């Protein structure tokens, strides 16, 4: 089968018009109009409890490519042009309670990536849009790509091509044409710059939302108008328009798949690189705590929909999945044995998408999230097993944190004191795993200065 990955940037679990949970009105954004995404959900499977591999885009993208957790890969944050000193304790955070970690800045040469895993099965692989992992996609086996792109390319403000979503989609469609003509199975990753900050949409699309009562109420709340608000960063009409335009590009891909006659042999995946917290969210309370940069649920839970052969239309999968499950799933779809993949953390979801019941071993498996850095948040990690979650803040080891996500999805009530044994079991398992895979761990700062930290 062919595989098309629609990878969206910075999209909250509750940021689409598709409900991730039919019983939760606030698991969707009803103001949005995205008929093509609605269609994808009707024709495929929604994943209620999908996680990104990390709370920031670059490490999450490495998780997707390698099937590894960020703790295993060592790529835990993207260090920008200011270099290591921006994150390094010695120059950036003197006096802070702990010494944060440095991070790998490229994909490990020894790691097997999606194109490398699919090559033995004859796949041609393409990556268009945002890369943001340094190095060239060609180094990882992509035969067609846009190079070592970052966020910058998505903020060029090209007239008629907001977030470059139109030109990216054109290249994706051309690639599908070429592979179908050549009778070659393909993996196509369309990594959109939307919905990242620096909002852009077609002017006529913005007009569809400017007069919406919820948008007008937001303008009034912040003391702005449609003319005076900063459109690239604060305007809900531009953000909504960006999603609307993105939906049109998703629709173009779906239409091309249909026109080429490969709909019955093509999987289409839509998900996001990390969670987010959209400030414009009218009428409904935010369902998850925090957002990007945090391993609270708001930073790592993402929307996810998959359509394809053997997947029951309008179905829902409720167990935990994570984006490092995609690599073994793709190998499974290609006819390979995912158990032969070494040094990965993901497992194949192919059987569950066909309707197989997940065994207890899968339901209670441990997912690991590691962000050992100061930037927007502070060094912290988490482990999730079924509905139990432990979060550990390295600055405050004296405050154990355990949450029951079934009863408390918003992570409001810390129950570590009531169930200290469960906390200890999960915390010990997280640290055991970190030691096993050689994870960098923040260290206490002997020169901690409370006044500096204040």
Phi, psi and omega per residue, in radians:
X1 nan 2.685 2.994
X2 -1.445 2.705 -3.113
X3 -2.318 2.177 3.100
X4 -2.079 2.065 3.124
X5 -1.821 2.010 3.045
X6 -1.705 1.749 -3.004
X7 -1.805 1.944 -3.031
X8 -1.732 2.505 -3.057
X9 -1.623 2.235 2.994
X10 0.991 1.158 -3.128
X11 -2.236 2.131 -3.109
X12 -1.189 2.687 3.065
X13 -0.924 -0.658 -3.103
X14 -1.765 0.335 -3.023
X15 -1.654 -0.006 3.130
X16 -1.828 2.929 3.060
X17 -1.379 -0.121 -3.141
X18 -1.532 2.169 3.109
X19 -1.191 2.211 3.041
X20 -1.374 -0.269 3.040
X21 -2.536 2.013 -3.076
X22 -1.077 -0.402 -3.119
X23 -1.529 -0.041 -3.107
X24 -2.072 1.791 3.115
X25 -0.997 -0.522 -3.108
X26 -1.582 0.334 3.029
X27 -1.654 0.239 3.109
X28 -2.606 2.930 3.055
X29 -2.010 1.670 -2.997
X30 -1.153 -0.343 3.136
X31 -1.120 -0.551 -3.066
X32 -1.212 2.497 3.022
X33 -2.003 1.875 -3.125
X34 -2.419 1.311 -3.068
X35 -1.073 -0.546 -3.131
X36 -1.269 -0.651 3.057
X37 -1.183 -0.668 3.055
X38 -1.025 -0.729 3.126
X39 -1.107 -0.769 -3.141
X40 -1.022 -0.704 3.135
X41 -1.187 -0.712 3.115
X42 -1.079 -0.628 -3.046
X43 -1.614 -0.063 -3.061
X44 -2.365 -2.705 -3.083
X45 -2.009 2.281 3.007
X46 -1.610 2.525 3.125
X47 -1.965 1.880 -3.034
X48 -1.154 -0.640 -3.036
X49 -2.082 1.085 3.093
X50 -1.638 2.419 3.141
X51 -2.075 2.559 2.894
X52 -1.399 2.895 -3.141
X53 -1.365 -0.306 -3.066
X54 -2.774 2.839 -3.116
X55 -1.524 0.161 3.104
X56 -2.365 2.694 -2.929
X57 -1.100 -0.891 -2.994
X58 -1.095 -0.909 3.116
X59 -1.073 -0.590 3.109
X60 -1.146 -0.647 3.120
X61 -1.165 -0.614 3.068
X62 -1.168 -0.696 3.083
X63 -0.992 -0.793 -3.141
X64 -1.066 -0.801 -3.062
X65 -1.215 -0.532 -2.964
X66 -1.914 -0.256 -3.046
X67 1.283 0.241 -3.102
X68 -1.930 2.596 2.963
X69 -1.190 2.790 3.098
X70 -1.112 -0.578 3.117
X71 -1.085 -0.636 3.129
X72 -1.366 -0.765 -3.059
X73 -1.209 -0.491 -3.084
X74 1.464 -0.122 3.099
X75 -1.620 1.621 -3.006
X76 -1.904 -0.200 3.069
X77 -2.812 2.663 3.045
X78 -1.594 2.102 3.111
X79 -1.636 2.139 -3.016
X80 -1.397 -2.893 -2.998
X81 -1.121 -0.290 3.083
X82 -1.301 -0.184 2.978
X83 1.382 -2.903 -3.031
X84 -1.052 -0.581 -3.050
X85 -1.068 -0.425 -3.141
X86 -1.142 -0.491 -3.107
X87 -1.935 -0.389 -3.031
X88 -1.203 2.320 3.124
X89 -0.926 -0.668 -2.987
X90 -1.152 -0.440 -3.079
X91 -2.159 -0.350 -3.059
X92 -1.872 -0.523 -2.965
X93 -2.413 0.828 3.102
X94 -1.055 2.415 3.082
X95 1.496 -0.099 3.142
X96 -1.268 2.790 -3.016
X97 -1.089 -0.604 3.122
X98 -2.257 2.845 3.079
X99 -1.685 1.942 -3.135
X100 -1.209 2.958 -3.037
X101 -1.737 2.750 2.912
X102 -1.473 3.089 -3.055
X103 -2.442 2.609 2.916
X104 -1.027 2.678 -3.110
X105 -2.192 0.109 3.017
X106 -2.506 2.875 3.048
X107 -1.214 2.342 3.133
X108 -1.030 2.309 -3.125
X109 -1.042 -0.522 -3.095
X110 -1.366 -0.286 -3.098
X111 -1.275 2.462 3.076
X112 -1.580 2.141 -3.114
X113 -1.695 3.040 -3.094
X114 -0.961 -0.902 -3.135
X115 -1.098 -0.640 3.137
X116 -1.178 -0.628 3.129
X117 -1.266 -0.547 -3.096
X118 -1.584 -0.236 -3.088
X119 -0.998 -0.752 -3.134
X120 -1.062 -0.299 -3.123
X121 -1.748 0.160 3.021
X122 1.480 0.320 -3.088
X123 -1.404 2.460 2.895
X124 -1.718 2.323 -3.030
X125 -2.131 2.405 -3.141
X126 -2.305 2.582 3.083
X127 -2.349 2.031 3.126
X128 -2.094 2.389 3.136
X129 1.851 -2.511 -3.001
X130 -1.324 2.185 3.075
X131 -1.748 -1.188 2.981
X132 1.039 0.626 3.071
X133 -2.229 0.195 -3.023
X134 1.004 2.887 -3.011
X135 1.253 2.907 -3.115
X136 -1.666 2.502 3.009
X137 -0.963 -0.482 3.112
X138 -1.074 -0.610 3.125
X139 -1.074 -0.442 -3.108
X140 -1.717 0.053 3.040
X141 1.873 0.078 3.122
X142 -1.369 2.211 -3.089
X143 -1.515 -0.326 3.068
X144 -2.407 2.371 -3.040
X145 -2.950 3.034 3.133
X146 -1.824 0.113 3.119
X147 1.576 -2.908 -3.080
X148 -1.432 1.249 -3.101
X149 -1.439 2.723 3.106
X150 -2.226 -2.638 3.062
X151 -1.336 -0.415 -2.993
X152 -1.037 -0.746 -3.079
X153 -1.080 -0.497 3.141
X154 -1.401 -0.052 -3.130
X155 -2.043 0.473 -3.092
X156 -1.393 -0.252 3.114
X157 0.973 0.966 3.138
X158 -1.413 2.177 -3.097
X159 -1.047 2.270 3.118
X160 1.399 -0.009 -3.102
X161 -2.467 1.080 -3.105
X162 -1.022 2.329 -3.118
X163 0.951 0.366 -3.129
X164 0.988 0.341 -3.015
X165 -1.197 -0.492 3.136
X166 -1.289 -0.811 -3.124
X167 -1.208 -0.634 3.078
X168 -1.064 -0.768 -3.122
X169 -1.149 -0.658 3.102
X170 -1.066 -0.743 3.127
X171 -1.161 -0.647 3.120
X172 -1.113 -0.745 3.140
X173 -1.142 -0.731 3.098
X174 -1.057 -0.700 3.139
X175 -1.115 -0.755 3.116
X176 -1.085 -0.737 3.089
X177 -0.956 -0.846 -3.074
X178 -1.105 -0.744 -3.073
X179 -1.273 -0.637 3.109
X180 -1.164 -0.709 3.091
X181 -1.089 -0.642 -3.141
X182 -1.454 -0.073 -3.097
X183 1.017 0.746 -3.122
X184 -1.965 2.237 3.041
X185 -1.144 2.578 -3.052
X186 -2.402 2.662 2.892
X187 -1.965 2.165 -3.109
X188 -2.161 2.066 3.080
X189 -1.892 2.038 3.099
X190 -1.812 1.702 -3.054
X191 -1.677 1.599 -3.057
X192 -1.244 2.537 3.011
X193 -1.332 -0.469 2.978
X194 -1.204 2.459 0.248
X195 -1.876 0.610 -3.080
X196 -1.101 2.712 3.103
X197 -0.964 2.764 -2.935
X198 1.562 0.969 -2.987
X199 -1.040 2.416 3.090
X200 -2.521 2.455 2.992
X201 -2.720 2.949 3.059
X202 -1.151 2.442 -3.114
X203 -0.949 -0.709 -3.114
X204 -1.200 -0.485 3.095
X205 -1.262 -0.682 3.106
X206 -1.028 -0.660 -3.107
X207 -1.095 -0.410 3.116
X208 -1.138 -0.415 -3.017
X209 -1.991 -0.294 -3.057
X210 -0.971 -0.715 -3.052
X211 -1.589 0.043 3.125
X212 -1.067 2.373 -3.093
X213 -0.947 -0.649 3.137
X214 -1.192 -0.630 3.104
X215 -1.210 -0.780 3.107
X216 -1.075 -0.655 3.101
X217 -1.128 -0.635 3.112
X218 -1.173 -0.763 3.102
X219 -0.995 -0.780 -3.127
X220 -1.120 -0.692 -3.118
X221 -1.091 -0.693 -3.086
X222 -1.677 0.058 3.093
X223 1.240 0.599 3.136
X224 -2.202 3.023 3.016
X225 -2.189 3.056 3.108
X226 -1.073 -0.439 -3.120
X227 -1.537 -0.539 -3.009
X228 -1.726 -0.246 -3.096
X229 -1.256 2.608 3.109
X230 -1.327 1.877 -2.943
X231 -1.224 -0.616 -3.018
X232 -1.260 -0.371 -3.036
X233 -2.259 -0.367 -2.996
X234 -2.229 0.006 -3.003
X235 -1.657 1.980 3.126
X236 -1.117 -0.535 3.134
X237 -1.148 -0.651 3.099
X238 -1.234 -0.702 3.113
X239 -1.095 -0.801 3.116
X240 -1.122 -0.684 3.092
X241 -1.117 -0.646 3.108
X242 -1.075 -0.784 3.101
X243 -1.123 -0.664 3.125
X244 -1.101 -0.812 3.101
X245 -1.120 -0.693 3.103
X246 -1.038 -0.713 3.130
X247 -1.063 -0.635 3.086
X248 -1.093 -0.639 3.126
X249 -1.278 -0.609 3.026
X250 -1.084 -0.742 3.112
X251 -1.078 -0.634 3.129
X252 -1.129 -0.674 3.104
X253 -1.170 -0.796 3.134
X254 -1.084 -0.692 3.141
X255 -1.154 -0.688 3.137
X256 -1.141 -0.704 3.101
X257 -1.040 -0.724 3.115
X258 -1.168 -0.782 -3.111
X259 -1.104 -0.588 -3.130
X260 -1.376 -0.135 3.128
X261 1.285 0.441 -3.092
X262 -1.982 0.264 -3.060
X263 -1.060 -0.641 -3.089
X264 -1.390 -0.059 -3.120
X265 -2.264 0.479 -3.084
X266 -2.389 2.204 3.012
X267 -1.556 2.390 3.075
X268 -2.152 2.205 -3.108
X269 -2.069 2.355 2.986
X270 -2.163 2.154 3.053
X271 -2.720 -3.131 -3.095
X272 -2.129 2.777 -3.105
X273 -1.353 -0.466 3.083
X274 -2.814 2.906 3.070
X275 -1.281 3.084 -3.095
X276 -2.770 3.076 3.042
X277 -2.395 1.723 -3.090
X278 -1.355 2.089 -3.061
X279 -1.109 -0.608 3.116
X280 -1.516 1.833 -3.111
X281 -2.607 1.363 -2.927
X282 -1.259 2.435 2.886
X283 1.428 -0.263 -3.073
X284 -2.287 2.522 3.106
X285 -1.269 2.565 3.070
X286 -1.106 2.253 -3.068
X287 -1.404 -0.440 -3.042
X288 -2.104 2.669 -3.089
X289 -1.477 2.405 3.027
X290 1.168 -2.790 -3.061
X291 -2.854 -2.673 -3.126
X292 -0.864 2.540 -3.117
X293 1.505 -0.171 -3.104
X294 -2.061 2.567 3.050
X295 -1.614 0.235 2.820
X296 -1.080 2.888 -3.049
X297 -1.007 -0.631 -3.112
X298 -1.110 -0.384 -3.130
X299 -1.597 -0.324 -3.036
X300 -2.179 -0.154 3.061
X301 -1.540 2.403 -3.049
X302 -2.413 2.738 2.998
X303 -1.242 2.582 3.110
X304 -2.692 2.261 3.101
X305 -2.374 2.413 3.084
X306 -2.331 2.278 3.056
X307 -2.119 2.483 3.089
X308 2.896 -3.067 -3.080
X309 -0.984 2.242 3.071
X310 1.455 -0.055 -3.137
X311 -1.606 2.190 -3.120
X312 -1.192 2.216 3.120
X313 -1.032 2.574 3.073
X314 0.910 0.727 3.118
X315 -1.836 2.883 -3.092
X316 -2.356 2.354 3.038
X317 -1.958 2.212 -2.965
X318 -1.842 -0.124 -3.126
X319 -1.448 2.867 -3.090
X320 -1.207 2.287 2.982
X321 -2.294 2.813 -3.091
X322 -2.510 2.723 -2.988
X323 -1.187 -0.265 3.039
X324 -1.393 0.080 2.972
X325 -1.419 -0.267 -3.031
X326 -1.164 -0.747 -3.091
X327 -0.980 -0.944 3.106
X328 -1.135 -0.509 3.078
X329 -1.124 -0.763 3.141
X330 -1.093 -0.735 3.115
X331 -1.089 -0.709 3.094
X332 -1.068 -0.840 3.113
X333 -1.028 -0.633 -3.092
X334 -1.292 -0.156 3.139
X335 1.758 0.147 3.137
X336 -1.631 -3.112 3.137
X337 -1.895 1.814 -3.102
X338 -1.114 -0.334 3.115
X339 -1.198 -0.252 3.103
X340 -1.419 -0.147 3.110
X341 -1.334 2.282 -3.070
X342 -1.766 2.599 3.030
X343 0.984 0.780 3.033
X344 -2.131 2.892 -3.136
X345 -1.973 -0.319 -3.105
X346 -1.379 2.854 3.050
X347 -2.279 2.717 -3.129
X348 -1.225 2.375 3.074
X349 -1.783 0.060 -3.002
X350 -1.006 -0.791 -3.115
X351 -1.116 -0.706 3.139
X352 -1.150 -0.597 3.106
X353 -1.211 -0.427 3.068
X354 -1.443 -0.134 3.101
X355 1.956 0.019 3.116
X356 -1.134 2.511 3.093
X357 -1.370 2.286 -3.141
X358 -1.232 2.340 3.109
X359 -1.284 2.897 -3.136
X360 -1.018 -0.628 -3.138
X361 -1.018 -0.673 3.109
X362 -1.297 -0.760 -3.065
X363 -1.072 -0.612 -3.073
X364 -1.771 0.137 -3.106
X365 -1.058 2.810 -3.087
X366 -1.753 2.303 3.021
X367 -1.908 2.418 -3.018
X368 -2.083 2.375 3.139
X369 -2.316 2.287 -2.970
X370 -2.449 2.064 3.101
X371 -2.334 1.442 -3.001
X372 -1.545 0.798 -2.991
X373 -2.347 2.736 2.896
X374 -1.668 2.025 2.934
X375 -3.112 1.926 -3.048
X376 1.206 -0.866 3.031
X377 -1.933 -2.797 3.093
X378 -2.298 2.942 -3.063
X379 -1.019 2.182 3.123
X380 -2.791 2.837 -3.119
X381 -2.472 2.904 3.091
X382 -2.629 2.698 2.993
X383 -2.284 2.367 3.119
X384 -2.113 2.270 3.043
X385 -2.330 1.945 -3.046
X386 0.962 -1.985 -3.126
X387 -1.860 0.157 3.117
X388 -1.767 2.383 -3.105
X389 -2.435 2.287 3.013
X390 -1.931 2.278 3.001
X391 -2.002 2.389 -3.130
X392 -2.196 2.106 3.043
X393 -1.743 2.097 -2.995
X394 -1.172 -0.408 3.074
X395 -1.234 -0.500 -3.031
X396 -2.247 1.161 3.099
X397 -1.129 -0.231 3.141
X398 -1.393 -0.112 3.128
X399 -2.002 1.595 3.082
X400 -1.211 2.547 -3.123
X401 -2.312 2.182 3.086
X402 -2.390 2.348 -3.123
X403 -2.275 2.476 3.027
X404 -1.691 1.767 -3.024
X405 -1.249 -0.304 3.090
X406 -1.262 -0.769 -3.119
X407 -1.576 -0.321 -2.946
X408 -2.547 1.192 -3.081
X409 -1.150 -0.419 3.121
X410 -1.442 0.037 3.101
X411 0.936 0.897 -3.127
X412 -1.628 -0.677 -3.005
X413 -1.884 1.937 3.096
X414 -1.394 2.041 -3.064
X415 -1.909 0.363 -3.103
X416 -1.061 -0.651 -3.131
X417 -1.233 -0.606 3.133
X418 -1.264 -0.499 -3.118
X419 -2.341 1.154 -3.064
X420 -1.123 -0.539 -3.123
X421 -1.206 -0.721 3.097
X422 -1.110 -0.728 3.084
X423 -1.043 -0.825 -3.107
X424 -1.081 -0.725 -3.122
X425 -1.076 -0.829 -3.119
X426 -1.245 -0.713 3.127
X427 -1.090 -0.788 3.135
X428 -1.086 -0.675 3.122
X429 -1.155 -0.701 3.115
X430 -1.076 -0.802 -3.128
X431 -1.210 -0.586 3.066
X432 -1.085 -0.793 3.131
X433 -1.111 -0.778 3.124
X434 -1.008 -0.706 3.123
X435 -1.177 -0.716 -3.107
X436 -1.066 -0.715 -3.057
X437 -1.683 0.074 3.072
X438 1.303 0.621 -3.115
X439 -1.211 2.438 3.019
X440 -1.291 2.327 -3.091
X441 -2.105 2.321 3.079
X442 -1.035 2.587 -3.141
X443 -2.000 2.627 3.070
X444 -1.091 2.449 3.141
X445 -1.626 1.981 -3.120
X446 -1.219 -0.283 3.111
X447 -1.820 0.479 3.137
X448 -1.018 2.290 -3.138
X449 -2.132 1.847 -3.088
X450 -0.998 -0.554 -3.129
X451 -1.201 -0.682 3.096
X452 -1.119 -0.756 -3.089
X453 -1.159 -0.647 3.124
X454 -1.068 nan nan
